Amino acid sequence: MQEPLAESGERQRKPREPERICGAEGKRGAGPCRHPAGFRTDHKGSGRCYLHGGLTPAPTGRYSSVERPRVRELLERFESDPDPLNLLAEVQLLRALLLDFINRFDEQDRMLTRWNMSFEKSFQSDWADWWRTMRADALEREDDLSAELVERMPDPMNYLPSKPLRMADITDVSRLIKEVGAMVDRIRKGQQESTFSMDVINRLWVLMGGHVTDAAMEVIENDDIRSALLTAVESRWGTISLAELASRRAEAGAEAG
């Protein structure tokens, strides 16, 4: 009676779970690291050991969980962009894709039509006949195939019906054009938010002139000295070139970038 009890005890015994290891690939084909998972780290039992990045803090950020090396490389490249809000490169890319799509539209249309017509029954029948003739000719001539037979190879484009299979869809081009326009509007809106219009600058100019005049009236009692100061200020302000200031600002931004 004891043997069945022993068998019952063995059945109730839980199998031992395999020990989790670091698993990082070693150098020169040494195989995976056999250290326990999280060895000498604060996360024992999971993750890499201290020799294979287990002590490195986990990356943070919106896309920190991306594991594909190429995508990670591109993300790091974009993170180092000195002007990530500049959308001019995206506009240029969209315009390049638009022109490339237009230039290759006819080619893609012909390729798709050829593929569709390759399933035409009359073409497949003629192709099978041609292939049997080619094989027989190849067996007779060994390596020297008949040029005439090669030229007689059926072409799916010769089996086109008189009615077009479909109308060319040009809506993709209009969609790309809309994308370019929307991107340009975003850039223009951003520029308007970070710059001043000429109307705003003119109002600022008048306001500053009024404040200078009021200040001169309050501080300088001598009419001749006050008039000479205001004339000098007006003359100096007349030499200020907004175009030159904008050019210097653009050059300073380029040097900082």
C-alpha positions as CSV (number, residue, x, y, z in Angstrom):
1,M,0.0,0.0,0.0
2,Q,3.0,2.3,0.5
3,E,4.1,2.3,-3.2
4,P,0.9,4.0,-4.5
5,L,1.3,6.7,-1.8
6,A,4.9,7.3,-2.9
7,E,3.7,7.6,-6.5
8,S,1.1,10.1,-5.4
9,G,3.7,12.2,-3.6
10,E,5.9,12.2,-6.7
11,R,3.0,13.4,-8.8
12,Q,2.3,16.3,-6.4
13,R,5.9,17.5,-6.4
14,K,6.3,20.6,-8.6
15,P,9.0,20.6,-11.3
16,R,11.9,23.0,-10.6
17,E,11.8,26.1,-12.6
18,P,14.9,26.7,-14.7
19,E,17.1,29.5,-13.4
20,R,17.0,32.7,-15.5
21,I,20.3,33.9,-16.8
22,C,21.7,37.2,-18.1
23,G,21.8,35.8,-21.7
24,A,23.9,38.6,-23.2
25,E,25.9,37.4,-26.2
26,G,29.6,37.0,-25.4
27,K,32.5,38.0,-27.6
28,R,34.1,35.8,-30.2
29,G,31.4,33.2,-30.1
30,A,31.6,32.5,-26.4
31,G,27.9,32.0,-26.2
32,P,25.4,33.7,-23.9
33,C,26.4,35.0,-20.5
34,R,25.7,32.4,-17.8
35,H,25.5,34.8,-14.9
36,P,22.1,34.8,-13.1
37,A,19.7,37.4,-14.3
38,G,20.4,40.7,-12.6
39,F,23.6,39.5,-11.0
40,R,25.2,42.2,-8.8
41,T,22.4,44.7,-9.6
42,D,19.4,46.0,-7.9
43,H,17.0,44.0,-10.1
44,K,18.1,40.4,-9.2
45,G,16.2,37.7,-11.0
46,S,15.6,39.7,-14.2
47,G,17.5,41.6,-16.9
48,R,21.2,41.8,-17.6
49,C,24.0,41.3,-15.2
50,Y,26.4,44.0,-14.0
51,L,28.8,43.2,-16.8
52,H,26.4,43.6,-19.6
53,G,24.5,46.8,-18.9
54,G,22.5,45.8,-15.9
55,L,23.8,48.8,-14.0
56,T,22.9,51.3,-16.8
57,P,19.8,53.3,-16.0
58,A,16.9,52.4,-18.2
59,P,16.4,55.0,-21.0
60,T,13.5,57.4,-20.7
61,G,11.5,59.2,-23.3
62,R,8.6,58.6,-25.6
63,Y,10.4,56.1,-27.8
64,S,12.8,54.7,-25.2
65,S,11.3,51.2,-25.6
66,V,12.2,50.9,-29.3
67,E,14.6,48.0,-29.7
68,R,15.4,48.0,-33.4
69,P,19.0,49.1,-33.8
70,R,18.5,51.1,-37.0
71,V,15.5,53.0,-35.5
72,R,17.4,53.7,-32.3
73,E,20.2,55.1,-34.4
74,L,17.9,57.4,-36.3
75,L,16.2,58.6,-33.1
76,E,19.6,59.5,-31.6
77,R,20.5,61.4,-34.8
78,F,17.2,63.4,-34.6
79,E,17.7,64.1,-30.9
80,S,21.0,65.8,-31.8
81,D,19.3,68.1,-34.4
82,P,20.0,71.7,-33.3
83,D,16.8,73.0,-34.8
84,P,14.2,70.2,-34.5
85,L,11.2,72.6,-35.1
86,N,12.5,73.7,-38.6
87,L,10.2,72.0,-41.1
88,L,12.0,73.2,-44.3
89,A,13.6,69.8,-44.7
90,E,10.2,68.1,-44.6
91,V,8.8,70.5,-47.2
92,Q,11.8,69.7,-49.5
93,L,11.3,66.0,-49.0
94,L,7.6,66.1,-49.7
95,R,8.3,68.1,-52.9
96,A,10.9,65.6,-54.0
97,L,8.5,62.7,-53.4
98,L,5.8,64.5,-55.3
99,L,8.1,65.0,-58.4
100,D,9.4,61.4,-58.2
101,F,5.8,60.1,-58.0
102,I,4.8,62.1,-61.1
103,N,7.9,61.1,-63.0
104,R,7.4,57.4,-62.3
105,F,3.6,57.4,-62.6
106,D,3.5,56.1,-66.2
107,E,6.1,53.4,-65.5
108,Q,4.3,52.1,-62.5
109,D,1.0,52.1,-64.4
110,R,2.5,50.0,-67.2
111,M,4.1,47.6,-64.8
112,L,0.8,47.1,-63.0
113,T,-1.1,46.6,-66.3
114,R,1.5,44.1,-67.5
115,W,1.1,42.1,-64.3
116,N,-2.7,42.1,-64.6
117,M,-2.6,40.9,-68.2
118,S,-0.2,38.1,-67.3
119,F,-3.3,36.3,-65.9
120,E,-5.2,36.6,-69.1
121,K,-6.1,33.0,-70.3
122,S,-5.2,33.7,-73.9
123,F,-1.8,35.0,-72.9
124,Q,-1.1,32.0,-70.6
125,S,-2.1,29.6,-73.4
126,D,0.2,31.3,-75.9
127,W,3.0,31.5,-73.3
128,A,2.7,27.7,-72.6
129,D,2.9,26.9,-76.4
130,W,5.9,29.2,-76.8
131,W,7.6,27.7,-73.8
132,R,7.2,24.1,-75.1
133,T,8.6,25.2,-78.4
134,M,11.6,26.9,-76.7
135,R,12.3,23.7,-74.7
136,A,12.2,21.5,-77.8
137,D,14.5,24.0,-79.6
138,A,16.9,24.1,-76.7
139,L,17.1,20.3,-76.6
140,E,18.0,20.2,-80.3
141,R,20.4,23.1,-80.4
142,E,21.8,22.6,-76.9
143,D,23.2,26.0,-76.1
144,D,22.4,27.9,-79.3
145,L,18.8,29.1,-79.0
146,S,16.9,30.4,-81.9
147,A,16.8,34.2,-81.9
148,E,13.6,34.2,-83.8
149,L,11.9,32.1,-81.1
150,V,13.2,34.4,-78.4
151,E,11.7,37.4,-80.2
152,R,8.4,35.6,-80.5
153,M,8.0,35.4,-76.7
154,P,4.4,36.6,-75.9
155,D,4.1,40.0,-74.3
156,P,1.2,40.6,-71.9
157,M,0.8,44.1,-73.2
158,N,-0.3,42.7,-76.6
159,Y,-3.4,41.2,-75.0
160,L,-4.9,44.5,-73.8
161,P,-8.6,44.9,-74.4
162,S,-9.9,47.8,-76.4
163,K,-11.6,49.3,-73.3
164,P,-9.1,50.6,-70.7
165,L,-8.9,48.4,-67.6
166,R,-9.0,51.5,-65.3
167,M,-8.6,55.2,-65.2
168,A,-5.4,56.6,-64.0
169,D,-5.8,57.7,-60.4
170,I,-4.1,61.1,-59.9
171,T,-5.6,61.7,-56.5
172,D,-2.3,60.6,-54.8
173,V,-0.6,63.6,-56.5
174,S,-3.2,66.0,-55.2
175,R,-2.9,64.5,-51.7
176,L,0.9,65.1,-51.8
177,I,0.3,68.7,-53.0
178,K,-2.0,69.3,-50.1
179,E,0.6,67.9,-47.7
180,V,3.2,70.3,-49.1
181,G,0.8,73.2,-48.7
182,A,-0.1,72.3,-45.2
183,M,3.6,72.0,-44.2
184,V,4.3,75.4,-45.7
185,D,1.4,76.9,-43.8
186,R,2.8,75.5,-40.6
187,I,6.2,77.0,-41.3
188,R,4.6,80.4,-42.1
189,K,2.5,80.3,-39.0
190,G,5.5,79.5,-36.8
191,Q,7.5,82.4,-38.4
192,Q,4.6,84.8,-37.8
193,E,4.5,83.8,-34.1
194,S,8.2,84.4,-33.7
195,T,8.6,87.6,-35.8
196,F,6.9,91.0,-36.0
197,S,5.0,92.4,-39.0
198,M,5.9,95.8,-40.5
199,D,2.7,97.2,-39.1
200,V,3.7,96.2,-35.6
201,I,7.2,97.6,-36.1
202,N,5.8,101.0,-37.3
203,R,3.5,101.3,-34.3
204,L,6.5,100.5,-32.0
205,W,8.5,103.1,-33.8
206,V,5.9,105.8,-33.2
207,L,5.4,104.8,-29.6
208,M,9.1,104.9,-28.9
209,G,9.4,108.3,-30.5
210,G,6.6,109.6,-28.4
211,H,8.2,108.3,-25.2
212,V,11.5,109.9,-26.1
213,T,9.8,113.2,-26.8
214,D,7.9,113.1,-23.5
215,A,11.1,112.2,-21.6
216,A,13.0,115.1,-23.2
217,M,10.2,117.5,-22.2
218,E,10.3,116.3,-18.6
219,V,14.1,116.4,-18.1
220,I,15.4,119.1,-20.4
221,E,14.1,122.6,-19.8
222,N,16.2,124.4,-22.5
223,D,14.2,124.4,-25.7
224,D,17.3,124.6,-27.9
225,I,19.1,121.7,-26.3
226,R,15.9,119.6,-26.2
227,S,15.3,120.3,-29.9
228,A,18.9,119.5,-30.8
229,L,18.6,116.2,-28.9
230,L,15.4,115.1,-30.6
231,T,16.8,116.0,-34.0
232,A,19.9,113.9,-33.3
233,V,17.8,111.0,-32.1
234,E,15.6,111.2,-35.2
235,S,18.7,111.4,-37.4
236,R,20.3,108.4,-35.8
237,W,17.1,106.3,-35.9
238,G,16.8,107.1,-39.7
239,T,20.1,105.3,-40.2
240,I,18.8,102.0,-38.8
241,S,18.2,99.4,-41.5
242,L,15.7,96.6,-40.6
243,A,16.9,94.5,-43.6
244,E,20.5,94.6,-42.2
245,L,19.3,93.7,-38.7
246,A,17.3,90.7,-40.1
247,S,20.4,89.6,-42.1
248,R,22.6,89.8,-39.0
249,R,20.0,87.8,-37.0
250,A,20.0,85.1,-39.6
251,E,23.8,84.9,-39.7
252,A,23.9,84.7,-35.9
253,G,21.3,81.9,-35.9
254,A,23.4,80.0,-38.5
255,E,26.6,80.3,-36.5
256,A,24.8,79.2,-33.3
257,G,23.4,76.1,-35.2
